[in-house]
Every structure is written in structure tokens, then in C-alpha cells.
Amino acid sequence: MKRGVFIDVVFVSGMVSGMASKESERVPNEVLIQQLEIDGRAFLGVRIELGAPLLLIKGVRGYLGCGYFSLDAANNVGDALAIVRGVFSFDDMLDAEVKEVSQKAK
């Protein structure tokens, strides 16, 4: 599967700076927003460093989230959400088995 190019944007205390980095690098206490190309399609990746990383890949029709996300909340607002667990990177998310999906994602 073609993973594409990662373009990082790091928000630090209200300042924005672009940086080239490997997707696997951990940046403590940071929010990373990345444009992802997966199988020729554009997605937005968000990574927030917490105890374990909070990970989100957003597409046009819905999003793929890690275990931090709530299926109940997604159902309440009508979002299409698929949840994967035990992931620490965007690559992990793409390789993981989907554990739960919202009503709209079915």
C-alpha cells in the first residue's frame, strides 16, 4: 500500500512551523497535523501526544480514530467513525483491524 508523503505542521504555544520528520518520531507535548496520501487519495492526519498518542485520520466521508474516540459521541452527532485500538502511528492505524464503527459508517 502506498503511504505517500507526510507533511508535518507543528503547533507550539500558538506558533506554527513546518518541519520534515519521519512519521514515527515522537514529539512530546505537541500536536501534529499532517497531509497524508493513501492509495492516491488525500487525508488529514492528526496526532496529539498524550499518555499514548491520540490519532485521527480524516477523509471526505468520515474518519478513522484510535481508542480515545467515543462511538456514542460519533453516533450522537451523525459522524462516520471507525475505531482501531492498540495503535501508535498512522501506519499502525492503516494495518489494524477495525474494532467498532458508528451507525453512519456501516
VOTIGU-322127 format. One record per residue (C-alpha): x, y, z. Coordinates in Angstrom, 1 decimal. Layout:
east=X | north=Y | up=Z
...
//
This chain:
east=0.0 | north=0.0 | up=0.0
east=1.4 | north=3.4 | up=-1.0
east=1.6 | north=5.5 | up=2.2
east=2.7 | north=8.7 | up=0.4
east=4.4 | north=11.8 | up=1.7
east=3.9 | north=13.2 | up=5.2
east=4.0 | north=17.0 | up=5.6
east=4.1 | north=18.0 | up=9.2
east=2.8 | north=21.2 | up=10.7
east=3.6 | north=21.6 | up=14.4
east=1.7 | north=24.0 | up=16.7
east=3.8 | north=25.2 | up=19.6
east=2.4 | north=27.8 | up=22.0
east=0.3 | north=29.4 | up=19.3
east=3.2 | north=29.4 | up=16.8
east=3.1 | north=27.4 | up=13.6
east=6.2 | north=25.9 | up=11.9
east=6.6 | north=23.4 | up=9.1
east=9.0 | north=20.6 | up=9.7
east=10.1 | north=17.5 | up=7.8
east=10.1 | north=14.4 | up=10.0
east=9.6 | north=10.7 | up=10.0
east=6.1 | north=9.8 | up=10.9
east=7.4 | north=7.5 | up=13.6
east=9.1 | north=10.3 | up=15.5
east=7.5 | north=11.2 | up=18.8
east=7.4 | north=14.9 | up=19.7
east=6.4 | north=15.3 | up=23.4
east=3.6 | north=17.7 | up=24.2
east=2.9 | north=18.6 | up=20.6
east=0.1 | north=18.5 | up=18.1
east=1.0 | north=17.3 | up=14.6
east=-1.3 | north=17.9 | up=11.7
east=-0.2 | north=16.0 | up=8.5
east=-1.5 | north=15.8 | up=5.0
east=-1.5 | north=12.2 | up=4.1
east=-1.7 | north=10.5 | up=0.7
east=-3.1 | north=7.0 | up=1.0
east=-3.7 | north=5.0 | up=-2.2
east=-3.7 | north=8.2 | up=-4.2
east=-6.3 | north=10.0 | up=-2.0
east=-5.8 | north=12.9 | up=0.3
east=-6.4 | north=12.6 | up=4.0
east=-5.7 | north=14.7 | up=7.1
east=-3.8 | north=13.1 | up=9.9
east=-3.8 | north=14.5 | up=13.4
east=-1.6 | north=13.2 | up=16.2
east=-1.7 | north=14.6 | up=19.8
east=1.0 | north=13.3 | up=22.2
east=-0.7 | north=12.2 | up=25.4
east=0.0 | north=9.1 | up=27.6
east=-0.5 | north=7.2 | up=24.3
east=-0.9 | north=9.2 | up=21.1
east=-4.3 | north=10.3 | up=20.1
east=-4.6 | north=9.6 | up=16.4
east=-7.1 | north=10.6 | up=13.8
east=-7.2 | north=10.1 | up=10.0
east=-9.9 | north=12.2 | up=8.4
east=-11.3 | north=11.7 | up=5.0
east=-14.1 | north=13.3 | up=3.0
east=-16.8 | north=10.8 | up=4.1
east=-15.6 | north=10.1 | up=7.7
east=-12.7 | north=9.4 | up=9.9
east=-10.6 | north=6.6 | up=11.5
east=-9.8 | north=7.1 | up=15.1
east=-7.9 | north=5.4 | up=17.9
east=-9.3 | north=4.1 | up=21.1
east=-9.6 | north=7.7 | up=22.6
east=-12.6 | north=8.3 | up=20.4
east=-16.2 | north=7.7 | up=21.5
east=-18.6 | north=5.7 | up=19.3
east=-21.5 | north=7.1 | up=21.3
east=-20.4 | north=10.7 | up=20.6
east=-20.0 | north=9.9 | up=16.9
east=-23.5 | north=8.4 | up=16.7
east=-25.0 | north=11.3 | up=18.6
east=-23.7 | north=13.8 | up=16.0
east=-24.1 | north=11.5 | up=13.0
east=-20.4 | north=11.1 | up=12.1
east=-19.0 | north=8.2 | up=10.2
east=-16.3 | north=6.8 | up=12.5
east=-14.3 | north=3.6 | up=12.6
east=-12.2 | north=2.8 | up=15.7
east=-8.9 | north=0.9 | up=15.8
east=-7.1 | north=0.1 | up=19.1
east=-3.5 | north=-0.5 | up=20.2
east=-2.1 | north=1.9 | up=17.6
east=0.9 | north=4.3 | up=17.9
east=1.2 | north=5.6 | up=14.4
east=-0.7 | north=6.3 | up=11.2
east=0.8 | north=3.2 | up=9.6
east=-0.4 | north=1.2 | up=12.6
east=-3.9 | north=2.5 | up=12.1
east=-3.9 | north=1.5 | up=8.4
east=-2.7 | north=-2.0 | up=9.3
east=-5.0 | north=-2.5 | up=12.3
east=-8.3 | north=-4.3 | up=12.4
east=-11.4 | north=-2.1 | up=12.8
east=-12.9 | north=-2.8 | up=16.2
east=-16.1 | north=-0.7 | up=16.1
east=-18.0 | north=1.5 | up=13.6
east=-20.6 | north=4.2 | up=14.1
east=-24.1 | north=3.8 | up=12.6
east=-23.3 | north=6.1 | up=9.7
east=-20.1 | north=4.1 | up=8.9
east=-21.9 | north=0.8 | up=8.5
//
